[in-house]
Structure formats: structure tokens, C-alpha cells
Amino acid sequence: MDIRQLNAFIAVFEERNITSAAQRLFTSQPTLSVTIRQLEDTLGTTLFQRLPRGVEVTDDARTLYPQARRLLAEAQALGNQFRQRNDRLALEIGVESDIAVSHLEAFLAMVYRVVPNLLLTLQDGCSGDARLAVEEDCCEDELFLPVWEESYVLALASGHPLADRAVLDESDLSRMQWITCPSHASHQRLMELYNRSSGSVVATAGSLALALRLVAAGAGAAMLPESMIRHHGAVIARPARTPDLIRRVGLCYAAQALDTPALRLLHGHLQSMSVLNAVGLAQ
């Protein structure tokens, strides 16, 4: 029993006439009759009594009819599901670990506004048609399109002895107990600050996100992007008297990835926006 046979049965059942059903299905009367006989043979029953004018349905046909309608509807819904999925614009984006949740969510909301009928796949780390990452993390064969930029600030636990100070001076920083990220691109730019301090490095972290956890635990202070601290209840931000340290976050992608229609739409939108306002993140 197949979809073609179910369609034939439903048409004959509803029309009560082989000729009318054949016209409805745009097929010939002999072909339709053969299809009905094949279905009857498969089920081992008679579905229609042939009359001089039209057909009479049997009790088995009445039993089969609602089930046939349901099976046909399910088959059509299944086909529509996959057709709709194939009509969507697919895009896979990798997300590096040090992107603030609030900024990531704002970025994703913008992507859905810009790319209609999107089928988005998010992955951790270095994968996808493009990556949301810091400019320094772009590979040599990748291009970079900035989306937003932000300053680094001094991150302190809310219970830190200096937490009640609105502004910290040079002497405060010189005695700071530091949490550093030696493997992160920002580390070299912060070495001048660390070298001016008579304090010590009390912990190191493999990522800025892990450094934030250490700050929240009260292990020490760290220089972190402001967006990572903004919504963390246990950590506060303070400006530091250091040369401005800014990071740019955006899309890292290979030139050939722009062959992907969804990425091409997103790329064109971002190019038309200013860096800070691309996803409405300017404060």
C-alpha cells in the first residue's frame, strides 16, 4: 500500500464514481481501476461494489477511509517539513568562549532580523561558516569584520577591600594581587601594568571566562572586557589608569565562505553599520 493507492481510494470513496475520480486525479479510468484492484489485493478485501452507474462503498471501505485520510495527511506534513527546511538559509557560526552572554544574545537577535527564514547552527570554538571572535584570534587565512568594540576594566569581587572605591589610583594598582591569562592575546599588552605592580600573580587562567570565575571567588583582580562583568552580581568593574586597552569583536571568515547566501546577507548588513552600533551594543 502506497501514497498513490491511498489517493486513488480516497478519490473514489468521495466521488462514488470511477470516471469522476479519474478526472479529479488527472489519470485514466483503466489506470485508476487497476490501482484500486491492487489496493484491494494488498488488503485482502473488497472496497467497492461496481454498479452500472458509479460504485457502492463496503463496510471495510468505511473503516479504511478515516485511516487513509490520516495517513495521507501525515505523509504530506512530513514532506512539507523537509521542503520547508530545505527552503531555509543555512548558517553555521562558531562562538569563542570569551564572548559575553549579553552581547552574544544581542548579536543573534540581529542575525535573525537580517537573515530571513534562517536555519542557524551554533558551535563552540573554531568551526562554522564564520566565527564570532576577538580580532587577535583570527587565523592568517581569515578576514575580519568588526561588530563591536569595548574597553578592558579592572574586575574586583564585590567583597574586595577596594570595592567601595569609585576610582583607584596608581598606588592601589601597585599593590594588586593579579589573576592573569598568559595564553590570551591581551596578556602582552597588560605586561606593563603587571610590571609596575609590587603585588604578585596569585592565579592564572586559560581564558577570560575562567579568570572571571576566579575574580568572583575572591582570588584576586583581573583586567577583563567590560561586557563580561556587566551582569555578574558578584563582580564589579572599576576604571584603571592604564593606556586604553580595547578589544574588537567580530566575524572571522574565509573569503570563500561568502558563497553561503546567509553569511553574504549578514556580511552586507554589518558592512553598512558602524562598528559600535552594528548590534546595538554601544552604551
Backbone bond lengths (Angstrom), bond angles and torsions (degrees), N, CA, C in turn:
res aa  C-N    CA-C-N  psi(-1)  N-CA   C-N-CA  omega(-1)  CA-C   N-CA-C  phi
1 M - - - 1.464 - - 1.532 108.68 -
2 D 1.340 116.13 126.64 1.452 120.33 -178.43 1.526 110.62 -129.61
3 I 1.329 115.89 178.04 1.462 121.43 -177.29 1.528 111.05 -61.30
4 R 1.320 116.45 -39.57 1.460 120.15 179.89 1.529 111.01 -60.03
5 Q 1.324 117.04 -42.13 1.466 120.90 179.73 1.527 111.66 -68.32
6 L 1.341 116.57 -38.65 1.466 119.57 177.93 1.526 111.13 -64.89
7 N 1.318 116.76 -41.11 1.464 120.25 177.02 1.520 111.26 -60.96
8 A 1.334 115.43 -42.38 1.473 119.82 179.48 1.527 110.38 -64.14
9 F 1.317 117.66 -45.69 1.465 121.41 -179.48 1.527 111.13 -60.46
10 I 1.342 116.93 -46.79 1.474 120.68 -178.11 1.522 110.71 -62.59
11 A 1.334 116.59 -40.85 1.465 119.78 179.80 1.526 111.44 -63.57
12 V 1.327 117.61 -45.43 1.466 120.84 179.94 1.523 110.44 -67.30
13 F 1.316 117.56 -41.10 1.468 121.31 -179.94 1.532 110.31 -60.21
14 E 1.344 116.23 -43.76 1.464 119.34 -176.15 1.531 112.82 -78.85
15 E 1.333 117.08 -32.12 1.467 120.15 -179.32 1.526 112.25 -85.86
16 R 1.339 116.61 -25.80 1.471 123.03 -175.32 1.526 110.79 57.41
17 N 1.323 116.12 28.86 1.460 120.07 -177.35 1.526 108.52 -158.98
18 I 1.327 118.01 126.18 1.460 122.60 -177.06 1.520 110.95 -65.53
19 T 1.325 116.14 -42.49 1.469 119.50 -178.24 1.522 111.31 -64.08
20 S 1.336 117.06 -46.63 1.469 120.43 -179.80 1.528 110.74 -64.58
21 A 1.328 116.50 -39.44 1.466 119.84 178.77 1.516 111.25 -65.08
22 A 1.337 117.12 -38.36 1.466 121.01 179.08 1.532 110.21 -64.01
23 Q 1.334 116.42 -42.01 1.461 120.22 177.86 1.528 110.74 -63.54
24 R 1.298 116.79 -40.21 1.465 121.91 179.35 1.522 111.43 -62.31
25 L 1.337 116.17 -35.65 1.469 120.71 -177.84 1.525 112.85 -95.04
26 F 1.327 116.91 2.41 1.460 122.01 -179.51 1.531 111.38 56.09
27 T 1.334 115.29 47.40 1.454 121.52 177.26 1.523 108.36 -135.92
28 S 1.324 116.52 174.76 1.459 119.85 -179.86 1.520 110.41 -87.53
29 Q 1.329 115.32 157.22 1.464 120.04 179.61 1.527 111.88 -62.84
30 P 1.354 119.03 -44.40 1.479 118.39 178.43 1.528 112.84 -61.06
31 T 1.330 115.73 -40.50 1.480 118.80 179.82 1.522 110.78 -63.41
32 L 1.316 116.45 -41.64 1.461 120.09 179.68 1.520 110.83 -65.64
33 S 1.324 117.14 -40.49 1.467 120.71 179.17 1.524 110.88 -62.14
34 V 1.334 116.79 -41.23 1.469 120.72 178.31 1.528 109.85 -63.19
35 T 1.338 116.87 -42.20 1.467 120.85 -179.56 1.524 110.82 -61.65
36 I 1.344 117.56 -41.73 1.466 120.91 179.54 1.524 110.41 -66.35
37 R 1.338 116.80 -40.58 1.467 118.90 178.43 1.521 111.44 -63.90
38 Q 1.328 117.04 -38.02 1.473 120.43 177.82 1.530 110.68 -62.66
39 L 1.324 116.76 -40.57 1.464 120.25 178.53 1.526 110.33 -65.78
40 E 1.338 116.84 -42.50 1.465 120.34 179.02 1.531 110.59 -63.16
41 D 1.327 116.20 -39.02 1.471 119.31 177.97 1.520 111.00 -65.17
42 T 1.336 116.60 -39.69 1.467 120.61 179.85 1.523 110.95 -63.98
43 L 1.340 115.83 -41.00 1.466 120.10 -177.24 1.525 112.62 -85.41
44 G 1.331 116.58 -16.24 1.470 120.01 -179.38 1.515 112.78 70.64
45 T 1.328 116.50 36.49 1.461 120.31 -179.02 1.516 109.99 -151.63
46 T 1.319 116.30 166.97 1.467 122.15 174.76 1.513 108.26 -100.78
47 L 1.319 114.90 128.97 1.459 120.27 -177.25 1.521 112.50 -100.66
48 F 1.320 116.27 -31.04 1.457 120.13 -177.24 1.531 110.50 -134.19
49 Q 1.326 115.90 140.97 1.457 122.74 171.15 1.525 107.12 -98.63
50 R 1.337 115.75 120.21 1.452 119.98 -178.36 1.537 109.87 -76.17
51 L 1.321 115.93 129.30 1.456 122.97 179.76 1.529 108.82 -118.17
52 P 1.334 118.39 163.93 1.475 119.86 177.95 1.516 112.00 -54.69
53 R 1.334 116.56 -35.71 1.464 120.97 176.82 1.530 109.01 -127.53
54 G 1.287 115.92 100.31 1.450 121.10 178.44 1.513 113.64 87.62
55 V 1.329 115.68 -160.72 1.461 121.97 -178.77 1.522 108.98 -135.47
56 E 1.321 115.03 158.82 1.459 121.95 173.56 1.520 107.24 -113.46
57 V 1.343 117.31 134.92 1.464 120.22 -178.61 1.525 109.29 -83.40
58 T 1.324 115.70 146.78 1.460 121.50 178.00 1.525 109.74 -92.55
59 D 1.325 115.32 172.00 1.466 119.31 177.10 1.527 110.97 -62.40
60 D 1.341 116.84 -37.73 1.467 119.45 178.39 1.527 111.15 -64.60
61 A 1.326 116.66 -34.44 1.466 119.61 177.62 1.525 110.27 -65.62
62 R 1.335 116.63 -40.45 1.463 120.19 178.53 1.530 110.96 -64.06
63 T 1.330 116.19 -35.37 1.472 120.35 176.89 1.527 111.18 -68.91
64 L 1.335 115.42 -40.37 1.458 120.18 -176.92 1.529 112.73 -72.40
65 Y 1.331 117.65 -32.95 1.466 120.99 -169.79 1.538 113.54 -54.35
66 P 1.337 120.68 -54.23 1.485 118.26 -178.64 1.529 112.64 -63.80
67 Q 1.329 116.95 -33.05 1.461 119.38 178.22 1.527 110.88 -69.24
68 A 1.337 115.78 -38.76 1.464 119.85 178.73 1.522 110.51 -64.83
69 R 1.346 117.53 -41.09 1.455 120.79 177.74 1.535 110.86 -61.55
70 R 1.340 115.74 -42.28 1.460 119.60 -179.85 1.521 111.24 -65.25
71 L 1.334 117.18 -45.31 1.467 120.74 179.80 1.520 111.42 -62.42
72 L 1.318 116.67 -39.48 1.455 120.27 -179.84 1.533 110.67 -67.85
73 A 1.339 117.00 -41.15 1.461 120.77 178.49 1.523 111.22 -63.55
74 E 1.334 116.90 -40.46 1.462 120.66 179.21 1.526 110.82 -65.54
75 A 1.327 116.25 -40.05 1.465 119.67 179.04 1.520 111.09 -65.39
76 Q 1.334 116.84 -40.39 1.464 120.42 178.66 1.527 110.71 -66.87
77 A 1.345 116.96 -40.64 1.468 120.29 179.33 1.521 110.87 -63.99
78 L 1.333 116.54 -38.86 1.461 120.11 178.90 1.518 110.83 -64.03
79 G 1.326 116.33 -43.12 1.457 120.08 178.19 1.517 111.65 -63.22
80 N 1.344 117.13 -41.32 1.461 121.09 179.38 1.519 111.48 -63.49
81 Q 1.341 115.45 -37.67 1.463 119.60 -179.35 1.522 110.96 -58.94
82 F 1.326 116.60 -45.98 1.459 119.59 -177.27 1.527 111.65 -76.27
83 R 1.335 116.97 -32.99 1.459 118.69 176.73 1.518 110.66 -65.24
84 Q 1.338 116.54 -41.35 1.455 119.91 178.88 1.525 111.05 -65.22
85 R 1.336 116.02 -38.66 1.457 118.36 179.16 1.521 110.71 -65.05
86 N 1.341 115.88 -40.18 1.457 119.51 -179.54 1.515 112.04 -69.31
87 D 1.334 116.86 -22.34 1.455 120.50 178.19 1.528 112.11 -80.34
88 R 1.326 117.68 -13.72 1.461 120.97 -177.90 1.532 110.85 -75.85
89 L 1.326 115.11 153.60 1.460 120.72 176.69 1.528 108.19 -89.13
90 A 1.306 116.50 113.30 1.467 121.64 -176.08 1.523 110.47 -82.74
91 L 1.326 115.55 139.79 1.464 121.87 177.22 1.520 108.66 -149.53
92 E 1.320 116.19 130.86 1.470 121.40 176.94 1.527 108.65 -117.19
93 I 1.325 115.44 126.23 1.461 121.23 -178.17 1.525 109.56 -124.35
94 G 1.307 115.97 130.19 1.458 121.29 172.80 1.524 109.48 -89.73
95 V 1.315 116.84 145.93 1.468 121.53 -177.92 1.523 108.89 -125.93
96 E 1.324 115.99 121.58 1.467 120.05 177.92 1.530 110.41 -73.55
97 S 1.313 116.70 156.58 1.462 121.67 -168.11 1.524 113.91 -70.25
98 D 1.324 118.48 -22.92 1.459 120.50 -172.85 1.525 113.55 -94.69
99 I 1.338 116.88 20.35 1.457 120.80 176.02 1.525 108.37 -89.26
100 A 1.323 117.17 128.18 1.464 120.96 -179.14 1.527 110.38 -63.97
101 V 1.333 115.37 142.14 1.461 120.67 -177.73 1.528 111.08 -58.65
102 S 1.322 117.22 -43.81 1.464 119.79 -177.57 1.525 111.62 -62.57
103 H 1.333 116.97 -40.06 1.455 120.35 179.38 1.523 111.13 -71.31
104 L 1.319 116.99 -38.10 1.463 120.14 177.50 1.524 110.53 -61.92
105 E 1.319 116.81 -45.05 1.466 120.07 -178.99 1.528 111.36 -64.54
106 A 1.330 117.10 -39.21 1.466 120.10 177.02 1.524 110.89 -65.47
107 F 1.317 116.11 -39.65 1.461 120.58 177.95 1.526 110.83 -62.67
108 L 1.332 116.94 -45.17 1.463 120.34 -178.68 1.524 111.51 -64.89
109 A 1.324 116.60 -39.19 1.466 119.65 177.18 1.526 110.33 -60.50
110 M 1.327 116.42 -39.96 1.459 120.39 177.67 1.522 111.06 -64.90
111 V 1.339 117.25 -41.18 1.467 120.71 179.47 1.523 110.79 -58.58
112 Y 1.339 116.33 -44.37 1.468 119.71 -179.59 1.529 111.66 -67.03
113 R 1.316 117.87 -28.74 1.466 119.86 176.54 1.521 111.43 -72.39
114 V 1.317 116.23 -35.87 1.459 121.34 -172.80 1.528 112.53 -82.64
115 V 1.329 116.75 -37.89 1.471 121.18 -174.92 1.525 109.26 -105.56
116 P 1.321 118.43 108.68 1.467 120.34 -179.72 1.523 111.49 -72.89
117 N 1.338 115.42 148.50 1.467 121.37 174.56 1.532 111.10 54.02
118 L 1.314 115.99 49.58 1.467 122.16 -172.79 1.522 111.73 -86.47
119 L 1.322 115.74 137.53 1.463 122.74 168.12 1.525 106.62 -112.53
120 L 1.337 116.18 97.71 1.465 121.85 -172.26 1.514 111.32 -99.75
121 T 1.330 115.17 136.88 1.460 122.07 172.98 1.527 107.82 -121.44
122 L 1.332 116.53 125.41 1.464 121.60 176.76 1.522 109.37 -104.90
123 Q 1.306 115.77 137.97 1.457 121.77 177.70 1.524 108.96 -130.89
124 D 1.327 115.95 154.73 1.461 120.21 173.74 1.520 109.81 -79.96
125 G 1.326 115.82 137.50 1.450 120.34 168.45 1.519 115.45 78.07
126 C 1.331 114.26 -148.37 1.467 122.52 -169.76 1.526 110.75 -86.14
127 S 1.325 116.87 86.68 1.459 121.24 178.17 1.513 108.74 -161.12
128 G 1.327 116.66 170.42 1.447 120.96 173.73 1.515 114.25 96.97
129 D 1.339 114.91 179.25 1.459 121.20 176.55 1.530 110.78 -70.01
130 A 1.325 116.35 -27.77 1.459 122.35 177.10 1.519 108.06 -154.00
131 R 1.342 115.72 162.15 1.460 120.40 179.54 1.516 109.33 -124.34
132 L 1.318 116.36 139.46 1.457 121.69 171.14 1.520 106.28 -90.57
133 A 1.325 115.98 110.17 1.463 119.78 -170.89 1.518 110.28 -154.31
134 V 1.325 114.63 169.41 1.464 121.68 174.58 1.529 108.95 -74.65
135 E 1.324 116.42 146.72 1.467 121.22 -175.19 1.526 112.11 -54.28
136 E 1.332 116.62 -39.82 1.468 119.56 -178.18 1.518 113.19 -64.78
137 D 1.330 117.75 -18.70 1.458 120.91 -177.80 1.523 113.35 -89.13
138 C 1.337 117.39 0.21 1.462 120.06 178.09 1.532 109.97 -68.38
139 C 1.309 115.76 140.20 1.463 120.67 176.55 1.527 109.86 -76.55
140 E 1.332 115.83 164.69 1.460 120.44 -176.05 1.528 112.38 -61.90
141 D 1.346 116.94 -32.21 1.465 119.85 -177.01 1.526 112.37 -93.73
142 E 1.351 117.35 13.25 1.457 120.78 -179.32 1.535 110.90 -109.51
143 L 1.316 114.49 153.02 1.462 121.98 171.86 1.523 108.73 -97.54
144 F 1.322 116.55 159.81 1.467 120.68 -179.06 1.515 109.55 -127.68
145 L 1.331 115.59 130.80 1.462 121.65 175.74 1.521 107.95 -121.93
146 P 1.353 118.25 109.83 1.473 120.28 -175.83 1.520 111.95 -66.49
147 V 1.335 115.20 143.98 1.460 122.18 177.25 1.531 109.95 -115.12
148 W 1.319 117.55 -44.00 1.462 119.93 174.25 1.530 109.21 -152.45
149 E 1.326 115.15 163.90 1.457 120.29 174.76 1.517 108.77 -134.09
150 E 1.324 116.22 154.04 1.458 120.63 -176.40 1.517 110.42 -154.04
151 S 1.332 115.75 157.66 1.453 121.86 -178.47 1.527 111.06 -89.93
152 Y 1.321 114.49 154.50 1.460 120.99 168.80 1.528 108.11 -85.14
153 V 1.325 115.59 143.82 1.467 121.28 177.25 1.523 108.53 -132.99
154 L 1.322 114.61 167.65 1.463 119.69 177.49 1.530 108.86 -82.09
155 A 1.312 116.84 123.69 1.462 122.41 -179.85 1.523 109.44 -101.20
156 L 1.344 115.63 126.13 1.459 122.29 179.43 1.523 109.50 -129.15
157 A 1.322 116.53 146.43 1.462 119.55 172.22 1.522 108.62 -64.51
158 S 1.325 116.63 146.88 1.470 120.08 -177.87 1.530 112.01 -60.55
159 G 1.324 117.22 -22.02 1.464 120.28 178.23 1.523 114.35 -95.92
160 H 1.322 117.53 7.79 1.462 121.56 -178.87 1.542 109.74 -65.11
161 P 1.336 118.13 145.11 1.471 120.73 -179.06 1.529 113.73 -56.08
162 L 1.329 117.81 -26.52 1.463 120.55 -178.47 1.530 112.72 -98.52
163 A 1.327 116.79 6.62 1.466 120.10 -174.80 1.519 112.62 -64.54
164 D 1.336 118.16 -25.59 1.465 120.28 -178.10 1.525 112.41 -86.62
165 R 1.316 117.56 0.63 1.461 121.61 178.56 1.527 109.29 -90.78
166 A 1.320 118.75 120.55 1.464 121.87 -178.23 1.524 111.70 -67.98
167 V 1.346 115.65 -36.02 1.460 120.42 179.87 1.522 107.98 -132.33
168 L 1.329 115.73 134.62 1.463 120.91 179.50 1.523 108.89 -103.80
169 D 1.337 115.60 136.56 1.461 118.33 179.58 1.523 110.62 -96.51
170 E 1.327 115.28 -177.50 1.455 121.29 -175.58 1.533 111.79 -60.43
171 S 1.326 116.55 -37.47 1.468 118.96 -178.48 1.526 110.97 -68.00
172 D 1.320 116.28 -34.35 1.468 118.75 176.84 1.524 110.65 -63.37
173 L 1.321 116.45 -45.16 1.462 120.57 -178.54 1.526 111.77 -68.02
174 S 1.327 116.06 -30.42 1.472 118.98 -176.38 1.517 112.07 -68.57
175 R 1.336 117.53 -19.88 1.468 119.84 -179.47 1.531 112.36 -106.70
176 M 1.331 116.97 10.94 1.454 121.26 -174.03 1.527 112.26 -70.03
177 Q 1.316 114.82 143.74 1.466 121.99 172.47 1.537 106.68 -94.43
178 W 1.344 116.76 115.88 1.454 120.86 -167.31 1.522 113.99 -99.11
179 I 1.315 114.12 144.89 1.470 122.48 165.91 1.523 105.79 -109.93
180 T 1.304 117.61 123.22 1.463 121.07 -174.98 1.527 111.02 -118.67
181 C 1.344 114.00 164.24 1.481 121.83 176.84 1.524 107.49 -126.52
182 P 1.333 118.17 82.36 1.470 121.13 -174.17 1.521 114.22 -58.17
183 S 1.338 117.85 -29.13 1.463 120.12 -177.52 1.517 113.01 -86.33
184 H 1.318 117.72 -5.15 1.464 120.50 -176.83 1.519 110.73 -88.44
185 A 1.339 115.47 149.46 1.468 120.72 -176.47 1.523 112.46 -61.07
186 S 1.326 118.24 -26.42 1.469 120.66 -178.28 1.527 112.85 -76.00
187 H 1.314 118.14 -14.27 1.465 120.87 -171.21 1.529 111.65 -60.96
188 Q 1.333 117.30 -45.31 1.460 119.99 -177.60 1.524 111.21 -63.53
189 R 1.322 117.13 -35.25 1.463 119.89 -179.36 1.530 111.54 -72.92
190 L 1.324 116.89 -17.27 1.462 120.98 -179.57 1.527 112.78 -97.17
191 M 1.322 116.68 -4.56 1.459 119.31 -176.15 1.519 112.32 -60.22
192 E 1.321 118.06 -35.49 1.469 120.57 178.52 1.525 110.50 -59.89
193 L 1.337 116.51 -42.52 1.461 120.79 178.95 1.526 110.47 -64.00
194 Y 1.326 116.25 -46.00 1.467 119.62 -178.87 1.539 110.96 -63.83
195 N 1.321 116.03 -38.37 1.467 119.59 -177.28 1.524 111.76 -69.16
196 R 1.340 117.43 -27.18 1.464 119.79 178.81 1.524 111.80 -77.64
197 S 1.309 116.65 -10.02 1.454 120.45 -174.70 1.530 110.72 -94.13
198 S 1.332 114.57 137.36 1.467 119.01 174.28 1.526 110.56 -87.17
199 G 1.309 115.87 -5.43 1.455 120.02 176.39 1.516 110.62 -72.91
200 S 1.282 116.28 -178.38 1.456 119.79 -175.57 1.516 110.55 -121.92
201 V 1.328 115.31 164.69 1.467 121.53 172.15 1.519 107.62 -83.68
202 V 1.321 116.37 116.44 1.461 120.29 -175.93 1.527 112.45 -97.77
203 A 1.342 116.71 -14.91 1.463 119.71 179.25 1.521 108.87 -163.30
204 T 1.310 115.47 152.64 1.467 120.88 172.47 1.522 108.27 -125.12
205 A 1.327 115.43 154.53 1.466 120.73 -178.39 1.521 109.66 -134.95
206 G 1.300 115.69 152.59 1.461 120.76 -179.60 1.507 113.72 -83.80
207 S 1.322 118.69 -8.42 1.460 122.35 178.29 1.518 108.72 -154.76
208 L 1.315 116.41 163.25 1.459 120.12 177.15 1.526 111.27 -66.12
209 A 1.329 116.35 -34.65 1.464 120.20 178.40 1.526 110.85 -61.72
210 L 1.332 117.10 -39.84 1.465 120.53 178.40 1.529 110.65 -72.21
211 A 1.321 117.12 -34.87 1.466 119.68 176.23 1.523 109.99 -61.79
212 L 1.328 117.22 -38.92 1.462 120.92 177.75 1.523 111.08 -60.68
213 R 1.314 116.87 -39.07 1.473 120.11 178.16 1.530 110.73 -63.97
214 L 1.318 116.36 -38.50 1.464 119.82 178.60 1.522 111.21 -67.15
215 V 1.330 116.43 -38.64 1.464 119.56 176.71 1.521 110.10 -61.81
216 A 1.324 116.05 -46.98 1.468 120.42 -178.92 1.524 111.67 -60.67
217 A 1.332 116.40 -30.22 1.458 120.87 179.50 1.526 112.48 -78.94
218 G 1.337 116.44 -5.62 1.460 119.51 178.60 1.507 114.35 87.03
219 A 1.348 117.95 16.02 1.460 119.88 -177.02 1.514 112.75 -72.85
220 G 1.326 118.08 -27.99 1.453 121.33 -177.77 1.515 109.88 166.82
221 A 1.345 115.82 -161.34 1.458 121.73 -178.59 1.524 109.47 -112.69
222 A 1.334 115.62 157.10 1.460 120.35 178.77 1.516 109.43 -146.25
223 M 1.331 115.62 152.51 1.459 121.56 172.13 1.523 107.44 -91.43
224 L 1.347 115.74 116.76 1.460 121.20 -173.78 1.527 110.54 -135.91
225 P 1.337 117.27 156.11 1.468 119.90 174.74 1.521 110.67 -60.81
226 E 1.324 116.08 138.65 1.469 121.10 -174.50 1.527 112.39 -57.81
227 S 1.343 118.31 -35.31 1.464 120.69 -176.25 1.522 112.45 -64.92
228 M 1.330 117.90 -26.90 1.453 120.64 -178.11 1.524 111.45 -74.87
229 I 1.315 116.92 -18.58 1.461 121.18 -175.24 1.524 111.92 -100.55
230 R 1.336 115.85 -25.17 1.461 121.62 -166.96 1.522 113.81 -51.43
231 H 1.302 118.02 -41.32 1.467 120.44 -174.29 1.535 112.61 -109.74
232 H 1.329 116.17 19.12 1.466 120.20 -179.91 1.529 108.06 -97.47
233 G 1.327 117.16 111.51 1.458 121.23 -174.03 1.513 114.73 -64.41
234 A 1.332 118.38 -25.15 1.461 120.92 -175.65 1.519 113.03 -95.45
235 V 1.334 117.59 0.66 1.465 121.06 -176.19 1.522 108.83 -129.99
236 I 1.333 116.01 139.44 1.459 120.99 177.56 1.521 109.13 -118.87
237 A 1.331 116.05 158.46 1.460 121.85 179.99 1.517 109.79 -111.13
238 R 1.311 115.79 140.45 1.452 121.92 175.16 1.533 108.70 -133.71
239 P 1.338 116.83 138.85 1.471 118.38 175.81 1.520 109.92 -65.71
240 A 1.312 115.73 144.84 1.467 120.43 179.23 1.521 109.04 -116.98
241 R 1.325 116.34 140.04 1.464 120.53 -178.90 1.528 109.06 -80.99
242 T 1.311 114.99 75.80 1.461 122.21 179.20 1.522 107.42 -133.53
243 P 1.325 117.26 161.22 1.464 118.29 172.13 1.529 109.03 -53.50
244 D 1.329 115.73 139.48 1.463 119.75 -177.09 1.522 110.91 -51.19
245 L 1.316 114.87 125.71 1.455 121.14 176.90 1.522 107.34 -115.45
246 I 1.314 115.79 112.51 1.461 122.04 -175.35 1.517 109.19 -123.45
247 R 1.313 116.31 142.45 1.459 119.61 172.77 1.524 109.38 -117.77
248 R 1.329 115.53 146.50 1.458 121.24 175.55 1.527 108.63 -109.76
249 V 1.311 114.57 131.29 1.464 121.64 179.73 1.521 107.84 -114.79
250 G 1.315 115.84 138.28 1.457 118.90 -179.47 1.510 111.84 -170.01
251 L 1.315 115.96 -160.57 1.463 122.19 -178.25 1.524 110.00 -94.87
252 C 1.321 115.75 126.77 1.458 122.44 169.28 1.526 107.14 -101.14
253 Y 1.331 117.15 129.51 1.461 119.14 -175.28 1.525 109.96 -157.00
254 A 1.312 115.85 153.16 1.452 121.34 173.43 1.529 108.71 -82.52
255 A 1.313 117.59 149.26 1.466 121.51 -176.29 1.527 111.20 -57.30
256 Q 1.339 117.67 -38.71 1.466 120.44 -177.74 1.521 112.40 -70.09
257 A 1.341 117.38 -16.56 1.472 119.67 179.50 1.527 111.60 -66.72
258 L 1.339 117.42 -18.62 1.454 119.96 178.30 1.523 112.27 -70.33
259 D 1.325 117.54 -5.81 1.463 120.57 171.41 1.526 110.99 -69.52
260 T 1.339 117.17 -17.89 1.462 121.67 176.84 1.533 108.50 -74.92
261 P 1.344 118.87 118.54 1.477 120.38 -174.04 1.522 113.90 -55.45
262 A 1.341 117.76 -42.49 1.461 119.86 -177.57 1.527 110.88 -64.59
263 L 1.319 117.85 -42.34 1.464 120.74 179.26 1.521 110.36 -67.22
264 R 1.311 117.03 -35.97 1.461 120.09 178.55 1.535 111.13 -62.90
265 L 1.342 116.83 -40.94 1.465 120.56 176.69 1.529 111.33 -63.45
266 L 1.339 115.59 -46.55 1.462 120.18 -179.82 1.516 111.29 -63.45
267 H 1.315 116.25 -43.14 1.460 121.67 -179.66 1.530 110.40 -61.15
268 G 1.322 117.61 -44.10 1.447 120.60 179.69 1.518 112.44 -63.18
269 H 1.335 116.34 -38.70 1.465 119.82 178.07 1.526 110.75 -65.52
270 L 1.317 117.18 -45.69 1.463 120.38 -177.58 1.520 111.22 -65.18
271 Q 1.313 116.63 -35.26 1.469 119.06 178.63 1.526 111.71 -64.06
272 S 1.325 116.03 -28.77 1.464 119.69 -177.42 1.525 112.60 -84.42
273 M 1.339 117.50 -6.69 1.456 121.18 -177.64 1.526 109.99 -104.34
274 S 1.335 115.77 156.40 1.462 119.33 171.94 1.519 108.35 -74.30
275 V 1.318 116.20 157.24 1.462 120.94 -174.95 1.532 111.30 -55.40
276 L 1.335 117.30 -50.91 1.452 120.07 -173.18 1.509 112.77 -74.08
277 N 1.328 117.53 -26.29 1.453 119.49 -174.22 1.528 113.16 -99.73
278 A 1.334 117.33 5.58 1.454 119.78 -173.72 1.512 113.03 -58.19
279 V 1.303 117.93 -38.60 1.466 120.28 177.53 1.520 111.50 -123.77
280 G 1.308 115.73 21.80 1.452 119.31 177.42 1.511 113.27 68.81
281 L 1.333 117.65 35.41 1.465 120.94 -174.87 1.520 112.20 -101.11
282 A 1.291 117.99 -5.25 1.472 118.71 -179.95 1.524 109.01 -65.53
283 Q 1.293 115.85 137.59 1.469 121.11 -178.67 1.530 109.21 -108.14
